[in-house]
Amino acid sequence: MLERIADARMPSAYEKAISEMHNSESWNEDTSFREYIENTWISKKRWMPAFFGGGVIHSIVTTTNGLERQHEDLKHNYLTDSSNGLLADLVSAVVTQFVPQSKRRYYQRNVHALCVIRAYNAAILVFLHNRPPKFMLVTLLAIY
């Protein structure tokens, strides 16, 4: 029941899962469970894939170097002020600060690839326009 809510990729699937939970026996019988779920999880939708804003975040990790760099960034820049060792503080820092700021940096670093900002060489295939530079480079190397 809770897994369906957490895994909902679209707001409509989320609403359906919430409706199913509200009609379940455990929801109607246990008020402490109901209050905990409502106040702790359901009221904070930003952690659910259906509400990430730009859709589901897809990632392919091919090396640990980038992951280690992200871990270092998280520890030194986001957990130093408010961290008292609680998992809730870690999750809060990741959801409210780390992920949104990382997403913003990603967009800023790739915005210069837009054709509105730069002109592309005629040899660059049209489907590669407005793509992140690393994607364009890897694709061109694979094609040629």
Residue pairs with C-beta under 8 A, 6 or more apart in sequence:
1 17
1 20
1 21
1 24
1 26
2 21
2 37
2 41
4 13
4 17
4 20
4 21
5 14
5 17
5 18
5 21
5 41
5 42
5 48
6 48
7 49
8 14
8 16
8 17
8 48
8 49
8 50
9 49
9 50
9 56
10 50
11 50
11 51
13 50
14 45
14 48
14 50
14 51
18 42
21 27
21 37
26 33
27 33
27 34
41 47
45 51
46 52
46 95
46 96
47 91
47 95
49 56
54 103
57 99
57 103
61 67
70 102
73 98
74 93
74 94
74 98
78 93
78 94
78 97
78 98
79 89
79 90
79 93
82 89
82 92
82 93
83 89
83 90
83 93
110 132
110 133
111 117
112 118
113 130
113 131
113 132
113 133
113 136
114 130
115 129
115 130
120 128
120 129
124 136
124 140
125 143
128 135
128 136
128 139
128 140
131 139
